Amino acid sequence: MVKAVYPGSFDPVTKGHLDIIERASKVFDRLIVAVLENPRKNALFSMEERVKMLEETTSSYGNVDVDYYQGLLVEYAENNSLAIIVKGLRAISDFEFEFQMALINKKLNRNVDTMFMMTDYKYSFISSSLVKEVASYGGDISELVPPQVYEIIINKIENLK
Ligand code: PNS
């Protein structure tokens, strides 16, 4: 059985993430979507909120589980016998940093490999940061995020005002 981990901060999950989850779930026998902290970003949603949103959007996939971890990704992968990290690439601009991350993760644990999937062109411009920015100015994010989490995101942003 080939198991993989799709890690991210998912703050919040977008249609771009979901596209990768759907396609990776067809490639691997089991896919763990793992919410991790990105120390370079301040999260809007708590870990619990991010996990819940992912659970709601992935519940129809029989071989996808959602989990979270506070620590190194390779540590999580090792603890859970996951030899493959799946990452989505949207554009060349993602490549340099993702390449660096793949190499540091390989350096930290030689048993773990990173595999990249190109995001569908329809979602290549979507990022969680842009979703939050558009929503904070009252822009329409309905086509950027899964319908199950649309209200949750709008309410969160409204409550901050
Ligand atoms: O969705 P993101 O914000 O691009 O995801 C980045 C994430 C959370 C996968 C990355 O920051 C991460 O792996 N965080 C856990 C700590 C870690 O292992 N860092 C890499 C080695 S320094």
Backbone and ligand atoms as CSV (ligand in chain L), in Angstrom:
chain,resi,resn,atom,element,x,y,z
A,1,MET,N,N,0.846,-1.207,0.000
A,1,MET,CA,C,0.000,0.000,0.000
A,1,MET,C,C,0.881,1.257,0.000
A,2,VAL,N,N,0.657,2.141,-0.976
A,2,VAL,CA,C,1.463,3.372,-1.052
A,2,VAL,C,C,0.691,4.510,-0.386
A,3,LYS,N,N,1.304,5.004,0.699
A,3,LYS,CA,C,0.662,6.090,1.450
A,3,LYS,C,C,1.477,7.366,1.259
A,4,ALA,N,N,0.784,8.493,1.148
A,4,ALA,CA,C,1.486,9.766,0.964
A,4,ALA,C,C,0.885,10.813,1.888
A,5,VAL,N,N,1.680,11.850,2.137
A,5,VAL,CA,C,1.185,12.967,2.943
A,5,VAL,C,C,1.153,14.220,2.079
A,6,TYR,N,N,0.047,14.928,2.131
A,6,TYR,CA,C,-0.071,16.236,1.460
A,6,TYR,C,C,-0.089,17.279,2.582
A,7,PRO,N,N,1.055,17.944,2.805
A,7,PRO,CA,C,1.130,18.889,3.917
A,7,PRO,C,C,0.827,20.325,3.483
A,8,GLY,N,N,0.427,21.121,4.429
A,8,GLY,CA,C,0.203,22.532,4.121
A,8,GLY,C,C,-0.297,23.249,5.347
A,9,SER,N,N,-0.404,24.582,5.219
A,9,SER,CA,C,-0.992,25.308,6.345
A,9,SER,C,C,-2.503,25.432,6.167
A,10,PHE,N,N,-3.007,25.342,4.937
A,10,PHE,CA,C,-4.443,25.290,4.664
A,10,PHE,C,C,-5.215,26.355,5.454
A,11,ASP,N,N,-4.801,27.588,5.279
A,11,ASP,CA,C,-5.342,28.699,6.096
A,11,ASP,C,C,-6.024,29.742,5.226
A,12,PRO,N,N,-7.145,29.415,4.578
A,12,PRO,CA,C,-7.949,28.196,4.626
A,12,PRO,C,C,-7.698,27.329,3.383
A,13,VAL,N,N,-8.352,26.134,3.383
A,13,VAL,CA,C,-8.304,25.259,2.209
A,13,VAL,C,C,-8.957,25.991,1.023
A,14,THR,N,N,-8.368,25.834,-0.165
A,14,THR,CA,C,-8.905,26.478,-1.374
A,14,THR,C,C,-9.276,25.395,-2.402
A,15,LYS,N,N,-9.861,25.849,-3.495
A,15,LYS,CA,C,-10.179,24.895,-4.574
A,15,LYS,C,C,-8.897,24.333,-5.192
A,16,GLY,N,N,-7.821,25.107,-5.125
A,16,GLY,CA,C,-6.533,24.628,-5.628
A,16,GLY,C,C,-6.037,23.446,-4.805
A,17,HIS,N,N,-6.129,23.568,-3.471
A,17,HIS,CA,C,-5.740,22.453,-2.597
A,17,HIS,C,C,-6.591,21.225,-2.908
A,18,LEU,N,N,-7.901,21.469,-3.025
A,18,LEU,CA,C,-8.827,20.348,-3.214
A,18,LEU,C,C,-8.548,19.607,-4.523
A,19,ASP,N,N,-8.151,20.371,-5.539
A,19,ASP,CA,C,-7.797,19.760,-6.830
A,19,ASP,C,C,-6.616,18.797,-6.654
A,20,ILE,N,N,-5.603,19.227,-5.888
A,20,ILE,CA,C,-4.441,18.355,-5.648
A,20,ILE,C,C,-4.874,17.138,-4.820
A,21,ILE,N,N,-5.710,17.359,-3.804
A,21,ILE,CA,C,-6.165,16.255,-2.950
A,21,ILE,C,C,-6.907,15.213,-3.798
A,22,GLU,N,N,-7.812,15.706,-4.637
A,22,GLU,CA,C,-8.607,14.782,-5.470
A,22,GLU,C,C,-7.704,13.964,-6.398
A,23,ARG,N,N,-6.760,14.649,-7.057
A,23,ARG,CA,C,-5.908,13.939,-8.013
A,23,ARG,C,C,-4.915,13.017,-7.303
A,24,ALA,N,N,-4.358,13.464,-6.170
A,24,ALA,CA,C,-3.395,12.611,-5.440
A,24,ALA,C,C,-4.110,11.395,-4.844
A,25,SER,N,N,-5.387,11.554,-4.498
A,25,SER,CA,C,-6.120,10.418,-3.913
A,25,SER,C,C,-6.320,9.304,-4.941
A,26,LYS,N,N,-6.187,9.666,-6.232
A,26,LYS,CA,C,-6.314,8.643,-7.280
A,26,LYS,C,C,-4.976,7.953,-7.553
A,27,VAL,N,N,-3.896,8.611,-7.161
A,27,VAL,CA,C,-2.553,8.076,-7.432
A,27,VAL,C,C,-2.092,7.168,-6.283
A,28,PHE,N,N,-2.409,7.576,-5.050
A,28,PHE,CA,C,-1.931,6.833,-3.874
A,28,PHE,C,C,-3.079,6.043,-3.248
A,29,ASP,N,N,-2.710,4.959,-2.564
A,29,ASP,CA,C,-3.747,4.144,-1.932
A,29,ASP,C,C,-4.389,4.896,-0.775
A,30,ARG,N,N,-3.538,5.624,-0.049
A,30,ARG,CA,C,-4.051,6.410,1.090
A,30,ARG,C,C,-3.350,7.760,1.091
A,31,LEU,N,N,-4.104,8.818,1.296
A,31,LEU,CA,C,-3.537,10.169,1.338
A,31,LEU,C,C,-3.882,10.814,2.676
A,32,ILE,N,N,-2.846,11.245,3.380
A,32,ILE,CA,C,-3.073,11.972,4.641
A,32,ILE,C,C,-2.859,13.452,4.355
A,33,VAL,N,N,-3.882,14.239,4.566
A,33,VAL,CA,C,-3.750,15.694,4.429
A,33,VAL,C,C,-3.361,16.193,5.822
A,34,ALA,N,N,-2.137,16.697,5.935
A,34,ALA,CA,C,-1.629,17.075,7.265
A,34,ALA,C,C,-1.501,18.589,7.379
A,35,VAL,N,N,-2.167,19.132,8.383
A,35,VAL,CA,C,-2.070,20.575,8.665
A,35,VAL,C,C,-0.866,20.791,9.562
A,36,LEU,N,N,0.047,21.622,9.078
A,36,LEU,CA,C,1.247,21.937,9.858
A,36,LEU,C,C,1.362,23.438,9.982
A,37,GLU,N,N,2.148,23.871,10.949
A,37,GLU,CA,C,2.375,25.309,11.079
A,37,GLU,C,C,3.434,25.724,10.069
A,38,ASN,N,N,3.185,26.852,9.414
A,38,ASN,CA,C,4.200,27.457,8.566
A,38,ASN,C,C,4.768,28.638,9.369
A,39,PRO,N,N,6.002,28.506,9.872
A,39,PRO,CA,C,6.538,29.566,10.730
A,39,PRO,C,C,6.711,30.907,10.015
A,40,ARG,N,N,6.606,30.883,8.677
A,40,ARG,CA,C,6.724,32.142,7.918
A,40,ARG,C,C,5.385,32.863,7.786
A,41,LYS,N,N,4.309,32.254,8.279
A,41,LYS,CA,C,2.986,32.884,8.123
A,41,LYS,C,C,2.262,32.949,9.464
A,42,ASN,N,N,1.494,34.021,9.661
A,42,ASN,CA,C,0.612,34.094,10.824
A,42,ASN,C,C,-0.745,33.551,10.416
A,43,ALA,N,N,-1.178,32.484,11.071
A,43,ALA,CA,C,-2.439,31.851,10.653
A,43,ALA,C,C,-3.648,32.660,11.115
A,44,LEU,N,N,-4.655,32.707,10.260
A,44,LEU,CA,C,-5.930,33.350,10.614
A,44,LEU,C,C,-6.805,32.359,11.380
A,45,PHE,N,N,-6.805,31.110,10.901
A,45,PHE,CA,C,-7.643,30.074,11.515
A,45,PHE,C,C,-6.806,29.222,12.470
A,46,SER,N,N,-7.453,28.748,13.543
A,46,SER,CA,C,-6.742,27.867,14.483
A,46,SER,C,C,-6.504,26.522,13.791
A,47,MET,N,N,-5.631,25.740,14.364
A,47,MET,CA,C,-5.356,24.398,13.847
A,47,MET,C,C,-6.663,23.594,13.770
A,48,GLU,N,N,-7.477,23.674,14.829
A,48,GLU,CA,C,-8.738,22.921,14.879
A,48,GLU,C,C,-9.678,23.357,13.756
A,49,GLU,N,N,-9.745,24.667,13.522
A,49,GLU,CA,C,-10.631,25.171,12.467
A,49,GLU,C,C,-10.168,24.701,11.088
A,50,ARG,N,N,-8.842,24.695,10.890
A,50,ARG,CA,C,-8.305,24.284,9.586
A,50,ARG,C,C,-8.557,22.792,9.344
A,51,VAL,N,N,-8.386,22.002,10.417
A,51,VAL,CA,C,-8.640,20.551,10.306
A,51,VAL,C,C,-10.118,20.311,9.983
A,52,LYS,N,N,-10.999,21.026,10.690
A,52,LYS,CA,C,-12.450,20.836,10.499
A,52,LYS,C,C,-12.857,21.191,9.067
A,53,MET,N,N,-12.307,22.299,8.546
A,53,MET,CA,C,-12.653,22.698,7.171
A,53,MET,C,C,-12.194,21.640,6.176
A,54,LEU,N,N,-11.019,21.079,6.423
A,54,LEU,CA,C,-10.510,20.031,5.520
A,54,LEU,C,C,-11.367,18.772,5.631
A,55,GLU,N,N,-11.763,18.435,6.856
A,55,GLU,CA,C,-12.598,17.233,7.042
A,55,GLU,C,C,-13.906,17.394,6.276
A,56,GLU,N,N,-14.484,18.584,6.358
A,56,GLU,CA,C,-15.762,18.817,5.675
A,56,GLU,C,C,-15.619,18.742,4.161
A,57,THR,N,N,-14.484,19.194,3.637
A,57,THR,CA,C,-14.341,19.224,2.172
A,57,THR,C,C,-13.831,17.909,1.591
A,58,THR,N,N,-13.261,17.046,2.430
A,58,THR,CA,C,-12.682,15.807,1.890
A,58,THR,C,C,-13.470,14.561,2.299
A,59,SER,N,N,-14.614,14.767,2.977
A,59,SER,CA,C,-15.330,13.613,3.533
A,59,SER,C,C,-15.799,12.628,2.455
A,60,SER,N,N,-15.927,13.082,1.219
A,60,SER,CA,C,-16.420,12.171,0.174
A,60,SER,C,C,-15.319,11.268,-0.397
A,61,TYR,N,N,-14.064,11.533,-0.038
A,61,TYR,CA,C,-12.965,10.692,-0.535
A,61,TYR,C,C,-12.670,9.591,0.481
A,62,GLY,N,N,-12.913,8.363,0.081
A,62,GLY,CA,C,-12.774,7.233,1.003
A,62,GLY,C,C,-11.370,6.976,1.489
A,63,ASN,N,N,-10.354,7.371,0.720
A,63,ASN,CA,C,-8.968,7.052,1.097
A,63,ASN,C,C,-8.175,8.282,1.570
A,64,VAL,N,N,-8.916,9.331,1.962
A,64,VAL,CA,C,-8.240,10.557,2.424
A,64,VAL,C,C,-8.540,10.780,3.908
A,65,ASP,N,N,-7.484,10.996,4.696
A,65,ASP,CA,C,-7.644,11.325,6.117
A,65,ASP,C,C,-7.030,12.688,6.379
A,66,VAL,N,N,-7.539,13.356,7.390
A,66,VAL,CA,C,-6.996,14.663,7.763
A,66,VAL,C,C,-6.357,14.539,9.140
A,67,ASP,N,N,-5.197,15.148,9.296
A,67,ASP,CA,C,-4.479,15.085,10.564
A,67,ASP,C,C,-3.753,16.415,10.778
A,68,TYR,N,N,-3.120,16.590,11.914
A,68,TYR,CA,C,-2.327,17.794,12.142
A,68,TYR,C,C,-1.089,17.433,12.941
A,69,TYR,N,N,-0.102,18.313,12.877
A,69,TYR,CA,C,1.146,18.038,13.595
A,69,TYR,C,C,1.861,19.349,13.872
A,70,GLN,N,N,2.416,19.463,15.064
A,70,GLN,CA,C,3.224,20.638,15.370
A,70,GLN,C,C,4.665,20.197,15.483
A,71,GLY,N,N,5.406,20.373,14.427
A,71,GLY,CA,C,6.795,19.932,14.398
A,71,GLY,C,C,7.237,19.787,12.961
A,72,LEU,N,N,8.345,19.084,12.784
A,72,LEU,CA,C,8.889,18.915,11.430
A,72,LEU,C,C,8.036,17.960,10.603
A,73,LEU,N,N,7.886,18.307,9.339
A,73,LEU,CA,C,7.123,17.452,8.423
A,73,LEU,C,C,7.743,16.058,8.297
A,74,VAL,N,N,9.068,15.994,8.188
A,74,VAL,CA,C,9.700,14.678,8.009
A,74,VAL,C,C,9.548,13.804,9.260
A,75,GLU,N,N,9.454,14.484,10.408
A,75,GLU,CA,C,9.237,13.761,11.668
A,75,GLU,C,C,7.840,13.118,11.625
A,76,TYR,N,N,6.861,13.918,11.165
A,76,TYR,CA,C,5.490,13.413,11.045
A,76,TYR,C,C,5.443,12.237,10.070
A,77,ALA,N,N,6.149,12.409,8.933
A,77,ALA,CA,C,6.154,11.359,7.900
A,77,ALA,C,C,6.765,10.074,8.473
A,78,GLU,N,N,7.877,10.200,9.157
A,78,GLU,CA,C,8.564,9.045,9.749
A,78,GLU,C,C,7.659,8.349,10.776
A,79,ASN,N,N,7.054,9.139,11.659
A,79,ASN,CA,C,6.198,8.561,12.715
A,79,ASN,C,C,5.018,7.790,12.152
A,80,ASN,N,N,4.598,8.185,10.934
A,80,ASN,CA,C,3.398,7.572,10.357
A,80,ASN,C,C,3.694,6.689,9.151
A,81,SER,N,N,4.969,6.328,8.983
A,81,SER,CA,C,5.401,5.461,7.872
A,81,SER,C,C,4.952,5.994,6.516
A,82,LEU,N,N,5.162,7.297,6.292
A,82,LEU,CA,C,4.778,7.921,5.027
A,82,LEU,C,C,6.064,8.289,4.288
A,83,ALA,N,N,6.319,7.631,3.160
A,83,ALA,CA,C,7.594,7.833,2.462
A,83,ALA,C,C,7.493,8.896,1.366
A,84,ILE,N,N,6.279,9.385,1.116
A,84,ILE,CA,C,6.110,10.356,0.025
A,84,ILE,C,C,5.367,11.602,0.500
A,85,ILE,N,N,5.962,12.741,0.167
A,85,ILE,CA,C,5.329,14.045,0.416
A,85,ILE,C,C,4.805,14.535,-0.935
A,86,VAL,N,N,3.536,14.902,-0.985
A,86,VAL,CA,C,2.966,15.462,-2.217
A,86,VAL,C,C,2.869,16.970,-2.063
A,87,LYS,N,N,3.345,17.687,-3.072
A,87,LYS,CA,C,3.230,19.153,-3.061
A,87,LYS,C,C,2.624,19.598,-4.382
A,88,GLY,N,N,1.872,20.674,-4.348
A,88,GLY,CA,C,1.324,21.258,-5.571
A,88,GLY,C,C,2.212,22.395,-6.037
A,89,LEU,N,N,2.375,22.496,-7.343
A,89,LEU,CA,C,3.147,23.616,-7.910
A,89,LEU,C,C,2.206,24.429,-8.786
A,90,ARG,N,N,2.130,25.726,-8.483
A,90,ARG,CA,C,1.227,26.576,-9.280
A,90,ARG,C,C,1.953,27.271,-10.421
A,91,ALA,N,N,3.178,27.671,-10.153
A,91,ALA,CA,C,3.903,28.481,-11.143
A,91,ALA,C,C,5.388,28.333,-10.890
A,92,ILE,N,N,6.184,28.873,-11.816
A,92,ILE,CA,C,7.635,28.813,-11.659
A,92,ILE,C,C,8.042,29.459,-10.335
A,93,SER,N,N,7.286,30.490,-9.944
A,93,SER,CA,C,7.621,31.206,-8.708
A,93,SER,C,C,7.551,30.292,-7.480
A,94,ASP,N,N,6.719,29.269,-7.519
A,94,ASP,CA,C,6.662,28.305,-6.400
A,94,ASP,C,C,7.887,27.409,-6.396
A,95,PHE,N,N,8.467,27.206,-7.583
A,95,PHE,CA,C,9.447,26.134,-7.733
A,95,PHE,C,C,10.679,26.293,-6.841
A,96,GLU,N,N,11.237,27.493,-6.827
A,96,GLU,CA,C,12.510,27.669,-6.128
A,96,GLU,C,C,12.396,27.304,-4.645
A,97,PHE,N,N,11.344,27.822,-4.016
A,97,PHE,CA,C,11.178,27.545,-2.588
A,97,PHE,C,C,10.838,26.075,-2.336
A,98,GLU,N,N,9.962,25.533,-3.177
A,98,GLU,CA,C,9.574,24.124,-2.994
A,98,GLU,C,C,10.765,23.186,-3.222
A,99,PHE,N,N,11.631,23.563,-4.143
A,99,PHE,CA,C,12.834,22.778,-4.416
A,99,PHE,C,C,13.725,22.771,-3.171
A,100,GLN,N,N,13.867,23.953,-2.577
A,100,GLN,CA,C,14.675,24.089,-1.357
A,100,GLN,C,C,14.078,23.247,-0.214
A,101,MET,N,N,12.753,23.303,-0.079
A,101,MET,CA,C,12.075,22.529,0.973
A,101,MET,C,C,12.257,21.031,0.751
A,102,ALA,N,N,12.135,20.613,-0.520
A,102,ALA,CA,C,12.292,19.188,-0.839
A,102,ALA,C,C,13.707,18.735,-0.470
A,103,LEU,N,N,14.696,19.589,-0.735
A,103,LEU,CA,C,16.083,19.210,-0.447
A,103,LEU,C,C,16.371,19.186,1.055
A,104,ILE,N,N,15.836,20.159,1.788
A,104,ILE,CA,C,16.095,20.160,3.249
A,104,ILE,C,C,15.378,18.957,3.886
A,105,ASN,N,N,14.184,18.661,3.387
A,105,ASN,CA,C,13.465,17.502,3.938
A,105,ASN,C,C,14.211,16.205,3.627
A,106,LYS,N,N,14.801,16.134,2.436
A,106,LYS,CA,C,15.583,14.946,2.054
A,106,LYS,C,C,16.833,14.840,2.921
A,107,LYS,N,N,17.433,16.000,3.193
A,107,LYS,CA,C,18.629,16.030,4.037
A,107,LYS,C,C,18.291,15.540,5.448
A,108,LEU,N,N,17.103,15.946,5.928
A,108,LEU,CA,C,16.698,15.569,7.282
A,108,LEU,C,C,16.306,14.102,7.375
A,109,ASN,N,N,15.755,13.585,6.273
A,109,ASN,CA,C,15.348,12.175,6.283
A,109,ASN,C,C,15.449,11.602,4.867
A,110,ARG,N,N,16.447,10.789,4.633
A,110,ARG,CA,C,16.717,10.266,3.287
A,110,ARG,C,C,15.620,9.327,2.785
A,111,ASN,N,N,14.799,8.829,3.719
A,111,ASN,CA,C,13.765,7.867,3.311
A,111,ASN,C,C,12.512,8.528,2.755
A,112,VAL,N,N,12.456,9.848,2.859
A,112,VAL,CA,C,11.237,10.543,2.438
A,112,VAL,C,C,11.487,11.308,1.143
A,113,ASP,N,N,10.644,11.059,0.131
A,113,ASP,CA,C,10.767,11.743,-1.161
A,113,ASP,C,C,9.614,12.714,-1.365
A,114,THR,N,N,9.887,13.788,-2.107
A,114,THR,CA,C,8.827,14.754,-2.427
A,114,THR,C,C,8.421,14.594,-3.886
A,115,MET,N,N,7.133,14.534,-4.130
A,115,MET,CA,C,6.622,14.474,-5.506
A,115,MET,C,C,5.727,15.684,-5.740
A,116,PHE,N,N,5.850,16.266,-6.939
A,116,PHE,CA,C,5.090,17.476,-7.251
A,116,PHE,C,C,3.993,17.199,-8.262
A,117,MET,N,N,2.862,17.852,-8.053
A,117,MET,CA,C,1.778,17.804,-9.041
A,117,MET,C,C,1.529,19.227,-9.503
A,118,MET,N,N,1.375,19.405,-10.809
A,118,MET,CA,C,1.049,20.739,-11.313
A,118,MET,C,C,-0.418,21.024,-11.016
A,119,THR,N,N,-0.671,22.183,-10.479
A,119,THR,CA,C,-2.049,22.594,-10.228
A,119,THR,C,C,-2.776,22.775,-11.561
A,120,ASP,N,N,-4.039,22.429,-11.575
A,120,ASP,CA,C,-4.861,22.671,-12.765
A,120,ASP,C,C,-4.803,24.167,-13.085
A,121,TYR,N,N,-4.679,24.513,-14.366
A,121,TYR,CA,C,-4.535,25.935,-14.752
A,121,TYR,C,C,-5.683,26.789,-14.210
A,122,LYS,N,N,-6.858,26.156,-14.006
A,122,LYS,CA,C,-8.025,26.922,-13.520
A,122,LYS,C,C,-7.772,27.491,-12.123
A,123,TYR,N,N,-6.856,26.822,-11.376
A,123,TYR,CA,C,-6.631,27.225,-9.985
A,123,TYR,C,C,-5.245,27.812,-9.752
A,124,SER,N,N,-4.493,28.010,-10.817
A,124,SER,CA,C,-3.075,28.340,-10.655
A,124,SER,C,C,-2.845,29.705,-10.007
A,125,PHE,N,N,-3.846,30.559,-9.996
A,125,PHE,CA,C,-3.681,31.895,-9.414
A,125,PHE,C,C,-4.198,31.969,-7.976
A,126,ILE,N,N,-4.777,30.873,-7.486
A,126,ILE,CA,C,-5.402,30.912,-6.155
A,126,ILE,C,C,-4.391,30.598,-5.058
A,127,SER,N,N,-4.419,31.411,-4.017
A,127,SER,CA,C,-3.644,31.086,-2.815
A,127,SER,C,C,-4.509,31.441,-1.606
A,128,SER,N,N,-4.212,30.811,-0.476
A,128,SER,CA,C,-4.970,31.110,0.748
A,128,SER,C,C,-4.824,32.588,1.101
A,129,SER,N,N,-3.621,33.136,0.896
A,129,SER,CA,C,-3.388,34.549,1.255
A,129,SER,C,C,-4.278,35.466,0.423
A,130,LEU,N,N,-4.378,35.174,-0.891
A,130,LEU,CA,C,-5.225,36.022,-1.749
A,130,LEU,C,C,-6.705,35.870,-1.391
A,131,VAL,N,N,-7.104,34.648,-1.052
A,131,VAL,CA,C,-8.496,34.422,-0.643
A,131,VAL,C,C,-8.821,35.320,0.557
A,132,LYS,N,N,-7.910,35.333,1.544
A,132,LYS,CA,C,-8.143,36.138,2.755
A,132,LYS,C,C,-8.159,37.627,2.417
A,133,GLU,N,N,-7.257,38.031,1.526
A,133,GLU,CA,C,-7.182,39.450,1.161
A,133,GLU,C,C,-8.461,39.897,0.432
A,134,VAL,N,N,-8.869,39.095,-0.550
A,134,VAL,CA,C,-10.081,39.446,-1.311
A,134,VAL,C,C,-11.283,39.510,-0.360
A,135,ALA,N,N,-11.420,38.481,0.505
A,135,ALA,CA,C,-12.562,38.430,1.419
A,135,ALA,C,C,-12.541,39.597,2.396
A,136,SER,N,N,-11.358,40.009,2.828
A,136,SER,CA,C,-11.278,41.090,3.816
A,136,SER,C,C,-11.751,42.428,3.237
A,137,TYR,N,N,-11.694,42.551,1.899
A,137,TYR,CA,C,-12.192,43.773,1.248
A,137,TYR,C,C,-13.597,43.580,0.685
A,138,GLY,N,N,-14.229,42.467,1.045
A,138,GLY,CA,C,-15.606,42.223,0.616
A,138,GLY,C,C,-15.726,41.676,-0.796
A,139,GLY,N,N,-14.621,41.244,-1.372
A,139,GLY,CA,C,-14.661,40.679,-2.726
A,139,GLY,C,C,-15.258,39.278,-2.726
A,140,ASP,N,N,-15.626,38.811,-3.903
A,140,ASP,CA,C,-16.310,37.520,-4.040
A,140,ASP,C,C,-15.292,36.370,-4.089
A,141,ILE,N,N,-15.330,35.505,-3.079
A,141,ILE,CA,C,-14.395,34.361,-3.050
A,141,ILE,C,C,-15.113,33.040,-3.356
A,142,SER,N,N,-16.386,33.136,-3.766
A,142,SER,CA,C,-17.182,31.908,-3.900
A,142,SER,C,C,-16.605,30.921,-4.921
A,143,GLU,N,N,-15.873,31.421,-5.910
A,143,GLU,CA,C,-15.312,30.488,-6.900
A,143,GLU,C,C,-13.894,30.052,-6.542
A,144,LEU,N,N,-13.389,30.551,-5.429
A,144,LEU,CA,C,-12.003,30.242,-5.044
A,144,LEU,C,C,-11.910,29.170,-3.967
A,145,VAL,N,N,-12.992,28.990,-3.219
A,145,VAL,CA,C,-12.952,28.046,-2.095
A,145,VAL,C,C,-14.084,27.029,-2.211
A,146,PRO,N,N,-13.921,25.850,-1.602
A,146,PRO,CA,C,-14.988,24.849,-1.670
A,146,PRO,C,C,-16.265,25.387,-1.007
A,147,PRO,N,N,-17.446,25.059,-1.580
A,147,PRO,CA,C,-18.696,25.616,-1.046
A,147,PRO,C,C,-18.918,25.312,0.436
A,148,GLN,N,N,-18.418,24.151,0.893
A,148,GLN,CA,C,-18.640,23.757,2.297
A,148,GLN,C,C,-17.994,24.719,3.293
A,149,VAL,N,N,-16.964,25.452,2.854
A,149,VAL,CA,C,-16.236,26.308,3.820
A,149,VAL,C,C,-16.421,27.803,3.535
A,150,TYR,N,N,-17.172,28.116,2.496
A,150,TYR,CA,C,-17.353,29.525,2.101
A,150,TYR,C,C,-17.875,30.375,3.267
A,151,GLU,N,N,-18.976,29.923,3.874
A,151,GLU,CA,C,-19.592,30.700,4.968
A,151,GLU,C,C,-18.652,30.831,6.160
A,152,ILE,N,N,-17.930,29.745,6.447
A,152,ILE,CA,C,-17.016,29.745,7.609
A,152,ILE,C,C,-15.968,30.845,7.423
A,153,ILE,N,N,-15.451,30.954,6.207
A,153,ILE,CA,C,-14.403,31.956,5.928
A,153,ILE,C,C,-14.986,33.368,6.016
A,154,ILE,N,N,-16.150,33.550,5.390
A,154,ILE,CA,C,-16.783,34.883,5.408
A,154,ILE,C,C,-17.071,35.310,6.852
A,155,ASN,N,N,-17.640,34.370,7.649
A,155,ASN,CA,C,-17.973,34.698,9.041
A,155,ASN,C,C,-16.736,35.044,9.848
A,156,LYS,N,N,-15.663,34.273,9.638
A,156,LYS,CA,C,-14.423,34.519,10.387
A,156,LYS,C,C,-13.916,35.931,10.097
A,157,ILE,N,N,-13.917,36.286,8.827
A,157,ILE,CA,C,-13.384,37.594,8.430
A,157,ILE,C,C,-14.293,38.724,8.908
A,158,GLU,N,N,-15.616,38.489,8.870
A,158,GLU,CA,C,-16.569,39.488,9.368
A,158,GLU,C,C,-16.364,39.727,10.854
A,159,ASN,N,N,-16.142,38.624,11.601
A,159,ASN,CA,C,-15.980,38.726,13.058
A,159,ASN,C,C,-14.715,39.472,13.465
A,160,LEU,N,N,-13.767,39.542,12.555
A,160,LEU,CA,C,-12.519,40.240,12.879
A,160,LEU,C,C,-12.656,41.749,12.750
A,161,LYS,N,N,-13.727,42.155,12.038
A,161,LYS,CA,C,-13.857,43.606,11.748
A,161,LYS,C,C,-14.390,44.370,12.959
L,1,PNS,O1,O,0.700,25.663,2.674
L,1,PNS,P1,P,2.104,26.103,3.023
L,1,PNS,O2,O,2.066,27.270,3.995
L,1,PNS,O3,O,2.944,26.391,1.817
L,1,PNS,O4,O,2.772,24.848,3.765
L,1,PNS,C1,C,4.099,24.905,4.256
L,1,PNS,C2,C,4.352,23.769,5.267
L,1,PNS,C3,C,3.370,23.877,6.438
L,1,PNS,C4,C,4.181,22.427,4.583
L,1,PNS,C5,C,5.829,23.940,5.772
L,1,PNS,O5,O,5.982,25.199,6.367
L,1,PNS,C6,C,6.217,22.844,6.754
L,1,PNS,O6,O,6.592,21.751,6.339
L,1,PNS,N1,N,6.120,23.154,8.073
L,1,PNS,C7,C,6.502,22.227,9.114
L,1,PNS,C8,C,7.948,22.504,9.606
L,1,PNS,C9,C,8.945,21.893,8.640
L,1,PNS,O7,O,9.069,20.682,8.532
L,1,PNS,N2,N,9.623,22.743,7.844
L,1,PNS,C10,C,10.503,22.274,6.759
L,1,PNS,C11,C,11.925,22.062,7.173
L,1,PNS,S1,S,12.704,23.519,7.773
